[in-house]
C-alpha cells in the first residue's frame, strides 16, 4: 500500500465523517423538542460536518492533483465566523418573541431579566 | 505590539541590505535575527514581547478545536440515543472580560461549541445568558467555560 492509497483512505474518512455528521444533524432537527435545542443541532454539528467535507476536498486537490485551492480554507473560516452569529440571532429572536422553552427544561435565569426589562 | 512587529520587519530589511540580496529566504533569516534582537531588548518596550501573544492565540485555537470535537461527540450521543433524557435550560455566566471584542469572541466560541448557545447578554455586559443542552449541572458548566475559554482569552489580551 503506497502513500497515495493511504491519502485516499484518509480523504474518504474525512468526507464520510462529514456526511455522517450532517445526517445526524438532520435527525436532531426532527427529534429534538424545541427551537433552542434544535438550534444546537442545526448550527453546530453542521459546522463540523461542512468543515470535514471541505477539508477532505482540500486535501484531495492538494495531495492528489497538486493544486492548492485556498478558497476551500476561506470557506471553512467564513462558516466559523457566520454560524455562531446566526445561531445566536435565531435563539435571541425566539426568546424575545416569547417562544416557550421545552417543558422539561430545568432552569431559566433569563426570565427574571426579561420581566424586569418589560417593566421599564 | 504593532511597533515591535514593524521594527522586526525593518530589521529583516536591514539584514537583506547587508547581504545585498533580494531572496525571500534572506528575509526570513533576517526576521529570525531581528526576533532575537527584539527579544533581547524586550524590557525597553512598553508592551510585552509580542511572540508571547502569538503563542497565546495558538493556544486558544488549540483549546477551541479540542472543545469543538469533544462537545460534538457529546451532542451526537444525545441525538442518536433512543431515549430523549436531556435537561436543557438557560443559566447565567458572569464574565470578567471587559472589552467589547473579548466578550464578542467569548460568546462566539461558546456558541460554536455544540451544547451551549448564547441567547442574550445583560445590559451592563457582565452576564452572558447561555442555553445549554445539559443544564443539570450549571456550576460545572460555568467553571469549565471560565477555566478554558475565558482564561485563554485573558491570556491573549493581557
Interface residues (C-beta under 8 A of the other chain):
Chain A: X21 X24 X27 X28 X31 X32 X33 X34 X36 X37 X39 X40 X41 X43 X44 X45 X47 X48 X80 X81 X83 X84 X85 X87 X88 X91 X92 X95 X101 X102 X104 X105 X106 X107 X108 X109 X110 X111 X113
Chain B: X68 X69 X71 X72 X75 X76 X79 X80 X84 X86 X87 X88 X89 X90 X91 X92 X107 X108 X109 X111 X112 X113 X114 X115 X117 X118 X119 X120 X122 X129 X131 X133 X135 X136 X138
